[in-house]
Amino acid sequence: RRTAILISGRGSNMAALLAAAAAPAFPAEIVLVFANRTDAAGLDTARAAGIEAAALSHRAYPGREDFDRAVDAELRARNVDLVCLAGFMRVVSPWFCERWLGRMISIHPALLPSFKGLDTHARALDAGVKIHGASVHFVVPELDAGPIIAQAAVPVLEDDTPDSLAARVLRQEHVIYPRALQLVASGRVRLEAGRTVSEARTS
Ligand code: GRF
């Protein structure tokens, strides 16, 4: 399935998805990397991998939905069927969510439903949790609240800082995001009535 990855910065999750999608049998073909900032470092990573990269500055649009409609036009122009938000630091509008419901997934650096929102690693340390991690989920209008597709857990260590914890979580993000995209692109997992539904294992 023709897939676009939306980024805002470094794009390490995007790079992990590109690497996984390079396998011939992978069920998703990355046809576009799109950023809401023209200086997103991940755009160069995509171009170096031979993937089309485009950017629109969200500041050039009066409202959130105006920007989202411009993004939607970019996606439709390339017959994109699946969207991966990967470090895309924008809250997508309800209009965009409805339009891509069930065909848009995202990664969050925490074990949802814990620690929705920003600064998840510092908040996890402040909360004194012993287990932290990452979640891939379907995107719904409510922030970080979509049905979960995949998760990975990591231990929180005594001497952890937000950066050391973030690095441990990020390594797992790069494992679960490609797995989640494979599950959704292959149809093994889908969004149905607000829940993730998995096809019974046939093999
Ligand atoms: C990652 O922790 C991701 O979970 C969050 O943004 C961070 C940067 O991701 N959404 P990336 O390196 O830009 O993929």
py3Dmol code that shows the C-alpha trace and the ligand (Angstrom):
import py3Dmol

protein = """\
ATOM      1  CA  ARG A   1       0.000   0.000   0.000  1.00  0.00           C
ATOM      2  CA  ARG A   2       1.221   3.483  -0.992  1.00  0.00           C
ATOM      3  CA  THR A   3       2.382   5.102   2.246  1.00  0.00           C
ATOM      4  CA  ALA A   4       3.461   8.606   3.265  1.00  0.00           C
ATOM      5  CA  ILE A   5       5.514   9.437   6.349  1.00  0.00           C
ATOM      6  CA  LEU A   6       4.954  12.823   8.004  1.00  0.00           C
ATOM      7  CA  ILE A   7       7.832  14.282  10.019  1.00  0.00           C
ATOM      8  CA  SER A   8       8.928  17.521  11.670  1.00  0.00           C
ATOM      9  CA  GLY A   9      12.554  16.914  12.569  1.00  0.00           C
ATOM     10  CA  ARG A  10      15.299  14.285  12.779  1.00  0.00           C
ATOM     11  CA  GLY A  11      13.154  11.489  11.345  1.00  0.00           C
ATOM     12  CA  SER A  12      14.846   8.507  12.989  1.00  0.00           C
ATOM     13  CA  ASN A  13      11.517   6.645  13.035  1.00  0.00           C
ATOM     14  CA  MET A  14      11.073   7.548   9.365  1.00  0.00           C
ATOM     15  CA  ALA A  15      14.520   6.078   8.640  1.00  0.00           C
ATOM     16  CA  ALA A  16      13.557   2.848  10.413  1.00  0.00           C
ATOM     17  CA  LEU A  17      10.352   2.636   8.349  1.00  0.00           C
ATOM     18  CA  LEU A  18      12.274   3.311   5.108  1.00  0.00           C
ATOM     19  CA  ALA A  19      14.729   0.540   5.953  1.00  0.00           C
ATOM     20  CA  ALA A  20      11.941  -1.956   6.677  1.00  0.00           C
ATOM     21  CA  ALA A  21       9.975  -0.992   3.564  1.00  0.00           C
ATOM     22  CA  ALA A  22      13.039  -1.638   1.391  1.00  0.00           C
ATOM     23  CA  ALA A  23      12.384  -5.375   1.796  1.00  0.00           C
ATOM     24  CA  PRO A  24      10.606  -6.562  -1.394  1.00  0.00           C
ATOM     25  CA  ALA A  25       7.874  -8.437   0.490  1.00  0.00           C
ATOM     26  CA  PHE A  26       7.065  -5.540   2.828  1.00  0.00           C
ATOM     27  CA  PRO A  27       3.363  -4.655   2.334  1.00  0.00           C
ATOM     28  CA  ALA A  28       3.876  -0.869   2.368  1.00  0.00           C
ATOM     29  CA  GLU A  29       5.681   1.195  -0.257  1.00  0.00           C
ATOM     30  CA  ILE A  30       6.922   4.563   1.061  1.00  0.00           C
ATOM     31  CA  VAL A  31       6.109   7.003  -1.758  1.00  0.00           C
ATOM     32  CA  LEU A  32       6.504  10.311   0.105  1.00  0.00           C
ATOM     33  CA  VAL A  33       8.163  11.845   3.132  1.00  0.00           C
ATOM     34  CA  PHE A  34       6.430  15.098   4.049  1.00  0.00           C
ATOM     35  CA  ALA A  35       7.426  17.703   6.649  1.00  0.00           C
ATOM     36  CA  ASN A  36       5.637  20.716   8.133  1.00  0.00           C
ATOM     37  CA  ARG A  37       9.006  22.457   8.271  1.00  0.00           C
ATOM     38  CA  THR A  38      11.271  23.022   5.288  1.00  0.00           C
ATOM     39  CA  ASP A  39      14.350  22.536   7.511  1.00  0.00           C
ATOM     40  CA  ALA A  40      13.416  19.085   8.803  1.00  0.00           C
ATOM     41  CA  ALA A  41      16.613  17.023   8.762  1.00  0.00           C
ATOM     42  CA  GLY A  42      14.665  13.898   7.827  1.00  0.00           C
ATOM     43  CA  LEU A  43      13.914  15.358   4.372  1.00  0.00           C
ATOM     44  CA  ASP A  44      17.565  14.923   3.387  1.00  0.00           C
ATOM     45  CA  THR A  45      17.586  11.373   4.771  1.00  0.00           C
ATOM     46  CA  ALA A  46      14.589  10.554   2.579  1.00  0.00           C
ATOM     47  CA  ARG A  47      16.130  12.087  -0.545  1.00  0.00           C
ATOM     48  CA  ALA A  48      19.371  10.173   0.091  1.00  0.00           C
ATOM     49  CA  ALA A  49      17.251   7.010   0.144  1.00  0.00           C
ATOM     50  CA  GLY A  50      15.672   7.935  -3.188  1.00  0.00           C
ATOM     51  CA  ILE A  51      12.285   8.773  -1.679  1.00  0.00           C
ATOM     52  CA  GLU A  52      10.400  11.913  -2.736  1.00  0.00           C
ATOM     53  CA  ALA A  53      10.483  14.525   0.030  1.00  0.00           C
ATOM     54  CA  ALA A  54       8.236  17.585   0.249  1.00  0.00           C
ATOM     55  CA  ALA A  55       7.520  20.241   2.857  1.00  0.00           C
ATOM     56  CA  LEU A  56       4.952  22.944   3.522  1.00  0.00           C
ATOM     57  CA  SER A  57       5.435  25.417   6.342  1.00  0.00           C
ATOM     58  CA  HIS A  58       2.338  25.363   8.529  1.00  0.00           C
ATOM     59  CA  ARG A  59       3.020  29.013   9.309  1.00  0.00           C
ATOM     60  CA  ALA A  60       2.025  29.865   5.731  1.00  0.00           C
ATOM     61  CA  TYR A  61      -1.592  28.871   6.473  1.00  0.00           C
ATOM     62  CA  PRO A  62      -4.197  30.828   8.449  1.00  0.00           C
ATOM     63  CA  GLY A  63      -5.666  27.884  10.287  1.00  0.00           C
ATOM     64  CA  ARG A  64      -4.969  24.310  11.267  1.00  0.00           C
ATOM     65  CA  GLU A  65      -7.547  22.896   8.870  1.00  0.00           C
ATOM     66  CA  ASP A  66      -6.264  25.060   5.977  1.00  0.00           C
ATOM     67  CA  PHE A  67      -2.828  23.525   6.411  1.00  0.00           C
ATOM     68  CA  ASP A  68      -4.270  20.036   6.754  1.00  0.00           C
ATOM     69  CA  ARG A  69      -6.242  20.460   3.515  1.00  0.00           C
ATOM     70  CA  ALA A  70      -3.010  21.418   1.742  1.00  0.00           C
ATOM     71  CA  VAL A  71      -1.286  18.344   3.186  1.00  0.00           C
ATOM     72  CA  ASP A  72      -4.240  16.174   2.168  1.00  0.00           C
ATOM     73  CA  ALA A  73      -3.947  17.469  -1.417  1.00  0.00           C
ATOM     74  CA  GLU A  74      -0.240  16.517  -1.482  1.00  0.00           C
ATOM     75  CA  LEU A  75      -1.153  13.006  -0.292  1.00  0.00           C
ATOM     76  CA  ARG A  76      -4.028  12.517  -2.733  1.00  0.00           C
ATOM     77  CA  ALA A  77      -1.899  13.799  -5.619  1.00  0.00           C
ATOM     78  CA  ARG A  78       0.364  10.785  -5.028  1.00  0.00           C
ATOM     79  CA  ASN A  79      -2.449   8.285  -4.435  1.00  0.00           C
ATOM     80  CA  VAL A  80      -1.289   7.788  -0.857  1.00  0.00           C
ATOM     81  CA  ASP A  81      -3.417   5.240   1.008  1.00  0.00           C
ATOM     82  CA  LEU A  82      -1.698   5.072   4.401  1.00  0.00           C
ATOM     83  CA  VAL A  83      -0.148   7.787   6.586  1.00  0.00           C
ATOM     84  CA  CYS A  84       2.525   7.328   9.276  1.00  0.00           C
ATOM     85  CA  LEU A  85       3.101  10.233  11.662  1.00  0.00           C
ATOM     86  CA  ALA A  86       6.707   9.948  12.830  1.00  0.00           C
ATOM     87  CA  GLY A  87       7.868  12.747  15.071  1.00  0.00           C
ATOM     88  CA  PHE A  88       5.236  14.934  13.392  1.00  0.00           C
ATOM     89  CA  MET A  89       4.905  17.650  16.012  1.00  0.00           C
ATOM     90  CA  ARG A  90       1.491  18.868  14.886  1.00  0.00           C
ATOM     91  CA  VAL A  91      -1.961  18.165  16.279  1.00  0.00           C
ATOM     92  CA  VAL A  92      -3.916  17.102  13.202  1.00  0.00           C
ATOM     93  CA  SER A  93      -7.362  18.667  12.751  1.00  0.00           C
ATOM     94  CA  PRO A  94     -10.527  16.617  13.299  1.00  0.00           C
ATOM     95  CA  TRP A  95     -11.238  17.032   9.565  1.00  0.00           C
ATOM     96  CA  PHE A  96      -7.909  15.389   8.654  1.00  0.00           C
ATOM     97  CA  CYS A  97      -8.439  12.648  11.279  1.00  0.00           C
ATOM     98  CA  GLU A  98     -11.880  11.758   9.932  1.00  0.00           C
ATOM     99  CA  ARG A  99     -10.572  11.689   6.385  1.00  0.00           C
ATOM    100  CA  TRP A 100      -7.721   9.307   7.264  1.00  0.00           C
ATOM    101  CA  LEU A 101      -9.427   7.381  10.067  1.00  0.00           C
ATOM    102  CA  GLY A 102      -8.178   3.801  10.052  1.00  0.00           C
ATOM    103  CA  ARG A 103      -5.443   4.690   7.545  1.00  0.00           C
ATOM    104  CA  MET A 104      -3.262   6.894   9.762  1.00  0.00           C
ATOM    105  CA  ILE A 105      -0.998   5.650  12.557  1.00  0.00           C
ATOM    106  CA  SER A 106       1.452   7.347  14.886  1.00  0.00           C
ATOM    107  CA  ILE A 107       4.107   6.570  17.462  1.00  0.00           C
ATOM    108  CA  HIS A 108       4.136   7.946  20.987  1.00  0.00           C
ATOM    109  CA  PRO A 109       7.140   7.660  23.350  1.00  0.00           C
ATOM    110  CA  ALA A 110       5.212   6.226  26.312  1.00  0.00           C
ATOM    111  CA  LEU A 111       3.080   3.228  27.274  1.00  0.00           C
ATOM    112  CA  LEU A 112      -0.340   4.687  26.416  1.00  0.00           C
ATOM    113  CA  PRO A 113      -2.712   5.480  27.967  1.00  0.00           C
ATOM    114  CA  SER A 114      -0.046   6.670  30.414  1.00  0.00           C
ATOM    115  CA  PHE A 115       1.738   9.938  29.708  1.00  0.00           C
ATOM    116  CA  LYS A 116      -0.198  11.347  26.788  1.00  0.00           C
ATOM    117  CA  GLY A 117       1.204  14.633  25.462  1.00  0.00           C
ATOM    118  CA  LEU A 118       4.742  15.994  25.604  1.00  0.00           C
ATOM    119  CA  ASP A 119       7.845  15.491  27.787  1.00  0.00           C
ATOM    120  CA  THR A 120       6.923  11.877  28.444  1.00  0.00           C
ATOM    121  CA  HIS A 121      10.347  10.737  29.690  1.00  0.00           C
ATOM    122  CA  ALA A 122      10.759  13.502  32.284  1.00  0.00           C
ATOM    123  CA  ARG A 123       7.176  12.857  33.444  1.00  0.00           C
ATOM    124  CA  ALA A 124       7.817   9.111  33.689  1.00  0.00           C
ATOM    125  CA  LEU A 125      10.896   9.772  35.854  1.00  0.00           C
ATOM    126  CA  ASP A 126       8.952  12.253  37.986  1.00  0.00           C
ATOM    127  CA  ALA A 127       6.219   9.667  38.452  1.00  0.00           C
ATOM    128  CA  GLY A 128       8.784   7.087  39.560  1.00  0.00           C
ATOM    129  CA  VAL A 129       7.568   4.396  37.148  1.00  0.00           C
ATOM    130  CA  LYS A 130       9.821   1.335  36.793  1.00  0.00           C
ATOM    131  CA  ILE A 131       8.614   0.409  33.311  1.00  0.00           C
ATOM    132  CA  HIS A 132       8.283   2.849  30.412  1.00  0.00           C
ATOM    133  CA  GLY A 133       8.126   2.401  26.655  1.00  0.00           C
ATOM    134  CA  ALA A 134       6.541   3.303  23.326  1.00  0.00           C
ATOM    135  CA  SER A 135       3.207   2.791  21.599  1.00  0.00           C
ATOM    136  CA  VAL A 136       2.042   2.757  17.975  1.00  0.00           C
ATOM    137  CA  HIS A 137      -1.640   3.597  17.630  1.00  0.00           C
ATOM    138  CA  PHE A 138      -4.316   4.586  15.133  1.00  0.00           C
ATOM    139  CA  VAL A 139      -4.780   8.367  15.075  1.00  0.00           C
ATOM    140  CA  VAL A 140      -8.147   9.662  16.296  1.00  0.00           C
ATOM    141  CA  PRO A 141      -9.221  13.269  16.981  1.00  0.00           C
ATOM    142  CA  GLU A 142      -8.403  12.987  20.710  1.00  0.00           C
ATOM    143  CA  LEU A 143      -4.643  13.457  21.233  1.00  0.00           C
ATOM    144  CA  ASP A 144      -2.660  10.230  21.836  1.00  0.00           C
ATOM    145  CA  ALA A 145      -5.886   8.311  22.472  1.00  0.00           C
ATOM    146  CA  GLY A 146      -6.248   6.055  19.423  1.00  0.00           C
ATOM    147  CA  PRO A 147      -6.544   2.250  19.625  1.00  0.00           C
ATOM    148  CA  ILE A 148      -3.132   0.685  20.232  1.00  0.00           C
ATOM    149  CA  ILE A 149      -1.458  -1.466  17.568  1.00  0.00           C
ATOM    150  CA  ALA A 150       1.940  -2.267  19.129  1.00  0.00           C
ATOM    151  CA  GLN A 151       3.900  -1.476  22.285  1.00  0.00           C
ATOM    152  CA  ALA A 152       7.369  -2.124  23.703  1.00  0.00           C
ATOM    153  CA  ALA A 153       8.452  -1.787  27.331  1.00  0.00           C
ATOM    154  CA  VAL A 154      11.843  -0.788  28.705  1.00  0.00           C
ATOM    155  CA  PRO A 155      13.111  -0.698  32.305  1.00  0.00           C
ATOM    156  CA  VAL A 156      13.662   2.655  34.011  1.00  0.00           C
ATOM    157  CA  LEU A 157      17.097   2.576  35.666  1.00  0.00           C
ATOM    158  CA  GLU A 158      18.143   4.280  38.899  1.00  0.00           C
ATOM    159  CA  ASP A 159      20.499   6.725  37.212  1.00  0.00           C
ATOM    160  CA  ASP A 160      18.273   7.474  34.232  1.00  0.00           C
ATOM    161  CA  THR A 161      17.936  11.006  32.942  1.00  0.00           C
ATOM    162  CA  PRO A 162      15.245  12.014  30.463  1.00  0.00           C
ATOM    163  CA  ASP A 163      17.868  11.684  27.707  1.00  0.00           C
ATOM    164  CA  SER A 164      19.114   8.224  28.712  1.00  0.00           C
ATOM    165  CA  LEU A 165      15.548   6.995  29.054  1.00  0.00           C
ATOM    166  CA  ALA A 166      14.563   8.579  25.718  1.00  0.00           C
ATOM    167  CA  ALA A 167      17.458   6.821  23.987  1.00  0.00           C
ATOM    168  CA  ARG A 168      16.400   3.427  25.397  1.00  0.00           C
ATOM    169  CA  VAL A 169      12.784   4.035  24.317  1.00  0.00           C
ATOM    170  CA  LEU A 170      13.803   5.301  20.861  1.00  0.00           C
ATOM    171  CA  ARG A 171      15.622   2.030  20.138  1.00  0.00           C
ATOM    172  CA  GLN A 172      12.362   0.179  20.753  1.00  0.00           C
ATOM    173  CA  GLU A 173      10.380   2.680  18.674  1.00  0.00           C
ATOM    174  CA  HIS A 174      12.488   1.676  15.702  1.00  0.00           C
ATOM    175  CA  VAL A 175      11.484  -1.955  16.295  1.00  0.00           C
ATOM    176  CA  ILE A 176       7.747  -1.600  16.874  1.00  0.00           C
ATOM    177  CA  TYR A 177       6.951   1.030  14.247  1.00  0.00           C
ATOM    178  CA  PRO A 178       7.997  -1.091  11.237  1.00  0.00           C
ATOM    179  CA  ARG A 179       6.183  -4.057  12.801  1.00  0.00           C
ATOM    180  CA  ALA A 180       3.020  -1.999  13.277  1.00  0.00           C
ATOM    181  CA  LEU A 181       3.143  -0.656   9.713  1.00  0.00           C
ATOM    182  CA  GLN A 182       3.524  -4.224   8.425  1.00  0.00           C
ATOM    183  CA  LEU A 183       0.484  -5.343  10.440  1.00  0.00           C
ATOM    184  CA  VAL A 184      -1.700  -2.477   9.211  1.00  0.00           C
ATOM    185  CA  ALA A 185      -0.490  -2.419   5.580  1.00  0.00           C
ATOM    186  CA  SER A 186      -0.986  -6.192   5.274  1.00  0.00           C
ATOM    187  CA  GLY A 187      -4.500  -5.923   6.697  1.00  0.00           C
ATOM    188  CA  ARG A 188      -3.606  -8.165   9.649  1.00  0.00           C
ATOM    189  CA  VAL A 189      -4.680  -5.351  11.982  1.00  0.00           C
ATOM    190  CA  ARG A 190      -7.369  -2.789  11.263  1.00  0.00           C
ATOM    191  CA  LEU A 191      -9.467  -0.168  13.035  1.00  0.00           C
ATOM    192  CA  GLU A 192     -13.070  -1.246  13.520  1.00  0.00           C
ATOM    193  CA  ALA A 193     -15.654   0.520  15.692  1.00  0.00           C
ATOM    194  CA  GLY A 194     -12.962   2.292  17.626  1.00  0.00           C
ATOM    195  CA  ARG A 195     -10.878  -0.798  18.358  1.00  0.00           C
ATOM    196  CA  THR A 196      -7.918  -2.547  16.756  1.00  0.00           C
ATOM    197  CA  VAL A 197      -9.101  -5.847  15.285  1.00  0.00           C
ATOM    198  CA  SER A 198      -6.556  -8.550  14.394  1.00  0.00           C
ATOM    199  CA  GLU A 199      -7.116 -11.142  11.719  1.00  0.00           C
ATOM    200  CA  ALA A 200      -7.023 -14.644  13.220  1.00  0.00           C
ATOM    201  CA  ARG A 201      -3.649 -16.232  12.546  1.00  0.00           C
ATOM    202  CA  THR A 202      -4.109 -18.308   9.407  1.00  0.00           C
ATOM    203  CA  SER A 203      -0.500 -19.476   9.074  1.00  0.00           C
TER     204      SER A 203
END
"""
ligand_1 = """\
14
GRF
C 10.480 10.158 19.120
O 10.609 9.931 20.502
C 9.040 9.924 18.736
O 8.408 8.959 19.549
C 8.423 11.246 18.967
O 9.376 12.174 18.488
C 10.687 11.652 18.793
C 11.585 11.905 17.618
O 11.301 10.999 16.625
N 7.181 11.361 18.263
P 12.119 10.962 15.230
O 13.569 10.688 15.552
O 11.942 12.330 14.569
O 11.466 9.842 14.483
"""
view = py3Dmol.view(width=600, height=400)
view.addModel(protein, "pdb")
view.setStyle({"model": 0}, {"cartoon": {"style": "trace"}})
view.addModel(ligand_1, "xyz")
view.setStyle({"model": 1}, {"stick": {}})
view.zoomTo()
view.show()
